[in-house]
C-alpha cells in the first residue's frame, strides 16, 4: 500500500472530495432505501409487489433523466453541479418524509435514485477520471471507498432513528444533514477540477443525441455494456433477495449476516487493490477477468448444502464488486478519452441503473412463477459466462 501513501500525500484533498460524494450517494442507494420499505408499505397501505413496481419505475425514470443532465459535469463548474445535486437529494429525502400521497412518494423516490445513485456517483467518478491519468486507478478506487463506508455506517444510524422515532423523522433528518453539507460546500475550494472543463460550452440537444447515438452504436459498447449490466443486475437481485435464499436453503440468517461483514471487508480491500492494478496493468486488461470471481462463486452458493457455500460466494462477490467500479470507469477513459467523459459515462450509468431496477423485478417475478433458487442462480451463471467470453473481445480495441 506504499503506492497509496505516496499518492495521498499530494492528492488527499481532491480524492477526499470524490470519496465524500460516493459516501453521500448512499442516501439514494438501495441498501439504505430498503430500510424504509416495511414502513412505507404500512403507511401507504400498498403491497410489496406494488412498491417493487414503483421502485423499479422510479429507478428507470431516473436513469433516463441522467441522459439530460449527466453531461453538465463536462462543462459546468464542479461546485455548482454538486450543489444542485446535493440540494436535489436533500429535498427528495425531506419530501419522502412528508409525503402523504403516492404521487409525492414517486417524485421523492425518483429524486433519491437520480441524485443519489445516479448523479453523485457519476460526478465523483467523472472528475476523478478527468483529473488523473497515471494515477487514475488509485484516484477512482480511493473515491469508491465511500460506498463501503456508507454501507457500514448509514444503515446503523437510519435503523436507530426509525426504531427510536419514526421512518419519516429518519428521512427528514437525512435531508437536513445534506442541507448542512451545502453550507460546508460553499467554503470548499474546487477550482482545480474546473481546469479540465470543456471549452465548447453546453451542447445542444441535437449534439447530445448525436453523441449518445455514437456511443451506443459503437462496437466497443457491445463489449463493455453487457459486463456492466450483468454485474449490477445479478448482484442487486441476489442481495435484494439474499435472506429469502438463505431461509430456503435452511441456513442460519444470523450466521449469514455475520458472513456479510466478510463481503464488506473483501470489497473494501479489493477496491484498493483494483486501483493499483489498473495503474499497473490497465483497465482494458482487468476488464477481461473481473467478472470471473463472482461467477465462480455462484456455484458453491447453489450446490453446497453447507453455509460455507454462501461464505465463498460473498468473498468472490467482494472481489468482483470491489474492482468493478474502478475498472469500468477507467476503461471508459482509456477507450474514449476524457473530454466528453460526462456524456459518455451518462449512457453507461443509465444502463447500469436500469439493471439495478430490473434485477429484483425480474427475479421476483420468476420466483412468484415458481422458478427455484437453483435455476435462477444457474441462469445467471450461464449468462455471465457468455458475457465473460464476449468481454475478451476488448483486446482488439486500443483507443
C-alpha positions in Angstrom: 0.0 0.0 0.0 3.0 2.3 -0.3 1.7 3.4 -3.6 -1.4 4.9 -1.9 0.6 6.6 0.8 2.7 8.4 -1.7 -0.3 9.2 -3.9 -2.4 10.6 -1.0 0.4 12.8 0.3 0.0 15.1 -2.6 -3.7 14.4 -3.6 -5.6 14.0 -0.4 -7.9 17.0 -0.8 -9.1 16.2 -4.4 -9.7 12.5 -3.8 -11.3 13.1 -0.5 -13.9 15.2 -2.2 -14.6 12.3 -4.6 -14.8 9.9 -1.6 -17.3 12.2 0.1 -19.6 12.3 -3.0 -19.8 8.5 -3.1 -20.4 8.4 0.6 -23.3 10.8 0.3 -24.7 8.9 -2.6 -25.7 6.3 0.0 -28.8 8.3 0.8 -30.2 7.3 -2.6 -28.8 3.7 -2.8 -31.0 0.6 -2.5 -29.2 -0.6 0.7 -30.5 2.4 2.6 -33.9 2.9 1.0 -34.7 -0.7 1.7 -34.8 0.1 5.4 -37.8 2.4 4.8 -39.7 -0.2 2.7 -41.7 -2.0 5.5 -42.8 1.3 7.0 -43.7 2.8 3.6 -45.8 -0.3 2.8 -47.7 0.0 6.0 -48.1 3.8 5.8 -49.4 3.8 2.2 -51.2 0.5 2.6 -49.7 -1.0 -0.5 -48.3 -4.5 -1.2 -44.7 -5.4 -1.5 -45.2 -6.1 -5.2 -46.8 -2.6 -5.7 -43.9 -0.9 -4.1 -41.4 -3.0 -6.0 -43.1 -1.8 -9.3 -43.0 1.8 -8.1 -39.3 1.5 -7.1 -38.4 -0.1 -10.5 -40.3 2.5 -12.4 -38.7 5.4 -10.4 -35.3 3.9 -10.9 -35.8 3.5 -14.7 -37.2 7.1 -14.9 -34.1 8.4 -13.1 -31.8 6.6 -15.4 -33.3 8.3 -18.5 -33.2 11.7 -16.8 -29.5 11.1 -16.3 -29.0 11.5 -20.1 -30.3 15.1 -20.0 -28.2 16.2 -17.0 -25.2 13.9 -16.8 -23.2 15.9 -19.4 -23.2 19.1 -17.2 -20.1 17.9 -15.3 -18.2 18.2 -18.6 -18.8 22.0 -18.9 -20.2 23.4 -15.7 -18.2 24.2 -12.5 -18.0 21.2 -10.3 -19.1 23.1 -7.2 -22.3 24.3 -9.0 -23.2 20.8 -10.3 -22.5 19.2 -6.9 -24.6 21.9 -5.1 -27.6 21.3 -7.3 -27.3 17.6 -6.9 -26.9 17.5 -3.2 -29.8 20.0 -2.8 -32.0 17.7 -5.0 -31.1 14.7 -2.9 -31.8 16.6 0.3 -35.2 17.8 -0.9 -36.1 14.3 -2.1 -35.3 12.9 1.3 -37.4 15.5 3.0 -40.2 15.0 0.5 -40.1 11.3 1.3 -40.6 12.1 5.0 -43.5 14.4 4.5 -45.2 12.6 1.6 -48.8 11.6 2.1 -49.8 10.6 -1.4 -48.5 8.0 -3.9 -47.6 10.8 -6.3 -45.3 12.6 -3.9 -43.8 9.2 -3.0 -43.0 8.5 -6.6 -41.4 12.0 -7.0 -39.3 11.5 -3.9 -38.0 8.1 -4.8 -37.2 9.2 -8.3 -35.2 12.1 -6.9 -33.4 9.9 -4.5 -32.4 7.5 -7.2 -31.4 10.2 -9.7 -29.4 12.4 -7.3 -28.0 9.7 -5.1 -27.2 6.5 -7.0 -27.1 8.4 -10.3 -25.5 11.8 -10.2 -23.4 11.9 -7.1 -21.6 8.7 -8.1 -21.4 10.0 -11.7 -19.8 13.3 -10.7 -17.3 11.6 -8.4 -16.1 9.1 -10.9 -16.1 11.5 -13.8 -14.0 14.2 -12.1 -11.5 11.7 -10.8 -11.1 10.3 -14.4 -10.5 13.8 -15.8 -8.2 14.9 -13.0 -5.8 12.0 -13.1 -4.1 10.0 -15.9 -1.2 8.0 -14.5 -2.8 7.6 -11.1 -6.4 7.3 -12.3 -6.9 3.8 -10.9 -5.8 4.8 -7.4 -7.9 8.0 -7.5 -11.0 6.1 -8.6 -10.6 3.3 -6.1 -10.0 5.6 -3.2 -13.1 7.6 -4.1 -15.2 4.4 -4.4 -14.4 3.6 -0.8 -17.1 6.0 0.1 -19.6 3.2 -0.9 -18.2 0.8 1.6 -18.1 3.3 4.4 -21.7 4.3 3.7 -22.8 0.7 3.7 -21.2 0.3 7.1 -22.5 3.3 9.0 -25.7 4.7 7.4 -27.9 1.6 8.0 -27.0 1.6 11.7 -27.9 5.3 12.0 -31.1 5.1 10.0 -32.2 1.9 11.7 -31.7 3.7 15.1 -33.7 6.7 14.0 -36.5 4.5 12.7 -36.7 2.4 15.9 -36.5 5.4 18.3 -38.5 7.9 16.4 -40.2 7.2 13.0 -39.2 6.5 9.4 -40.4 9.9 8.4 -38.1 11.5 11.0 -35.2 9.5 9.7 -35.9 10.6 6.1 -36.2 14.3 7.1 -33.1 14.1 9.3 -31.2 12.7 6.3 -32.3 15.7 4.2 -31.3 18.0 7.0 -27.8 16.6 7.1 -27.4 17.0 3.3 -28.6 20.7 3.6 -26.0 21.3 6.3 -23.3 19.9 3.9 -24.3 22.5 1.3 -23.1 25.2 3.8 -19.8 23.4 4.0 -19.6 23.1 0.2 -19.9 26.8 -0.2 -16.5 27.2 1.5 -14.8 24.3 -0.3 -12.2 25.2 -2.9 -12.8 23.0 -6.0 -11.3 25.2 -8.7 -8.6 22.7 -9.7 -11.3 20.4 -11.1 -12.6 23.2 -13.3 -9.3 23.3 -15.2 -10.4 20.2 -17.0 -13.8 21.6 -18.2 -14.7 21.6 -21.8 -14.3 25.0 -23.5 -17.0 24.2 -26.0 -19.9 25.1 -23.7 -23.2 23.4 -23.2 -24.0 21.0 -26.0 -27.3 21.4 -27.9 -29.9 18.7 -27.7 -29.1 17.6 -31.2 -25.4 17.4 -30.4 -26.2 15.3 -27.3 -28.4 12.9 -29.3 -25.6 12.5 -31.8 -23.1 11.8 -29.1 -25.4 9.2 -27.4 -26.0 7.5 -30.8 -22.3 7.4 -31.5 -21.6 5.7 -28.1 -24.5 3.2 -28.3 -23.8 2.1 -31.9 -20.0 1.9 -31.3 -18.8 -1.7 -31.3 -16.9 -1.2 -28.0 -20.3 -0.6 -26.4 -21.4 -4.1 -27.2 -18.4 -5.4 -25.3 -18.4 -3.1 -22.3 -22.1 -2.7 -21.6 -23.2 -6.4 -21.1 -20.5 -6.9 -18.5 -21.6 -3.8 -16.5 -25.3 -4.7 -16.9 -25.0 -8.3 -15.7 -22.9 -7.5 -12.7 -25.4 -4.8 -11.5 -28.4 -7.0 -12.5 -27.2 -10.1 -10.8 -25.6 -8.6 -7.7 -28.6 -6.4 -6.9 -31.1 -9.2 -7.4 -29.1 -11.6 -5.2 -28.6 -9.1 -2.4 -32.2 -7.9 -2.6 -33.5 -11.5 -2.0 -30.5 -12.9 -0.2 -32.3 -13.7 3.1 -35.1 -15.4 1.2 -32.5 -17.6 -0.5 -30.8 -18.3 2.9 -34.0 -19.3 4.5 -34.9 -21.6 1.6 -31.5 -23.3 2.0 -32.2 -23.8 5.7 -29.1 -21.7 6.7 -28.8 -19.6 9.8 -29.8 -16.0 9.0 -27.7 -14.7 11.9 -24.6 -16.5 10.7 -25.1 -15.3 7.2 -25.4 -11.7 8.4 -22.1 -12.2 10.1 -20.6 -13.6 6.9 -21.8 -10.5 5.1 -19.2 -8.5 7.1 -16.6 -10.5 5.3 -18.1 -9.4 2.0 -17.8 -5.7 3.0 -14.2 -6.1 4.1 -13.3 -8.0 0.9 -14.9 -5.3 -1.2 -13.1 -2.6 0.7 -9.7 -4.3 0.2 -10.1 -5.1 -3.4 -11.3 -1.5 -4.1 -7.8 -0.5 -3.1 -6.1 -3.4 -5.0 -8.1 -2.6 -8.1 -6.7 0.9 -8.2 -3.1 -0.3 -8.1 -3.8 -3.0 -10.7 -5.5 -0.6 -13.1 -2.5 1.8 -13.0 -0.1 -1.2 -13.4 -1.9 -3.4 -15.9 -4.5 -1.0 -17.5 -8.3 -1.3 -17.1 -8.5 -3.0 -20.5 -6.6 -6.0 -19.2 -8.5 -6.3 -15.9 -11.8 -6.0 -17.7 -11.3 -9.4 -19.2 -11.2 -11.1 -15.8 -13.0 -9.1 -13.2 -16.4 -10.9 -13.5 -14.8 -14.4 -13.1 -14.6 -14.4 -9.3 -18.3 -13.7 -8.6 -19.4 -16.0 -11.4 -17.4 -18.9 -10.0 -18.7 -18.1 -6.5 -22.3 -18.7 -7.7 -21.6 -22.4 -8.0 -20.9 -23.2 -4.3 -23.7 -20.9 -3.3 -26.1 -23.1 -5.3 -24.7 -26.6 -5.0 -23.3 -26.7 -1.5 -25.6 -27.7 1.4 -23.2 -26.1 3.9 -23.5 -22.4 4.6 -19.8 -22.3 3.7 -21.0 -22.1 0.1 -22.6 -18.7 1.0 -19.3 -17.5 2.5 -17.3 -18.5 -0.6 -19.8 -16.5 -2.7 -19.7 -13.4 -0.5 -15.9 -13.4 -0.7 -15.8 -13.8 -4.5 -18.6 -11.2 -4.9 -16.5 -8.8 -2.8 -13.5 -9.3 -5.1 -15.5 -8.5 -8.3 -17.6 -5.7 -6.8 -14.5 -4.1 -5.3 -12.6 -4.0 -8.5 -15.6 -3.2 -10.8 -16.2 0.5 -10.2 -12.6 1.4 -10.9 -12.2 -0.9 -13.9 -15.5 0.3 -15.6 -14.8 4.0 -15.3 -11.1 3.8 -16.1 -11.9 1.7 -19.2 -14.2 4.4 -20.5 -11.4 6.9 -20.1 -8.8 4.7 -21.8 -11.0 3.9 -24.8 -13.0 7.2 -25.2 -10.8 9.8 -23.7 -12.0 12.3 -21.0 -13.1 15.4 -23.0 -16.7 14.1 -23.1 -16.5 11.8 -20.1 -19.7 13.1 -18.6 -21.7 12.5 -21.7 -20.3 9.0 -22.3 -20.5 7.9 -18.7 -24.1 9.1 -18.6 -25.0 6.4 -21.1 -23.3 3.7 -19.2 -24.7 4.9 -15.9 -28.2 4.9 -17.4 -28.0 1.2 -18.4 -26.4 0.3 -15.1 -29.1 2.0 -13.1 -31.8 0.3 -15.3 -30.2 -3.1 -14.5 -30.5 -2.4 -10.7 -34.2 -1.9 -11.3 -34.7 -4.9 -13.5 -32.7 -7.4 -11.3 -35.0 -7.6 -8.3 -38.1 -7.2 -10.6 -37.3 -10.0 -13.0 -36.0 -12.4 -10.3 -39.0 -11.6 -8.1 -41.5 -12.4 -10.9 -39.7 -15.6 -11.7 -39.8 -16.6 -8.0 -43.5 -15.9 -8.0 -43.9 -18.1 -11.0 -42.3 -21.0 -9.1 -38.8 -20.9 -10.6 -36.4 -22.4 -8.0 -33.4 -20.7 -6.4 -31.0 -23.2 -8.1 -32.4 -22.5 -11.6 -32.3 -18.7 -11.0 -28.6 -18.8 -9.9 -27.8 -21.3 -12.7 -29.3 -19.0 -15.3 -27.3 -16.0 -14.0 -24.1 -18.2 -14.1 -24.7 -19.2 -17.7 -25.5 -15.7 -18.8 -22.4 -14.3 -17.0 -20.2 -17.0 -18.6 -21.3 -16.0 -22.1 -20.7 -12.3 -21.2 -17.2 -13.1 -19.9 -16.4 -14.8 -23.2 -17.7 -11.7 -25.0 -15.5 -9.4 -22.8 -12.4 -11.0 -24.3 -13.1 -9.0 -27.4 -11.9 -5.9 -25.6 -8.3 -6.9 -26.6 -9.0 -5.7 -30.1 -9.8 -2.1 -29.1 -6.8 0.0 -28.4 -8.4 3.5 -28.4 
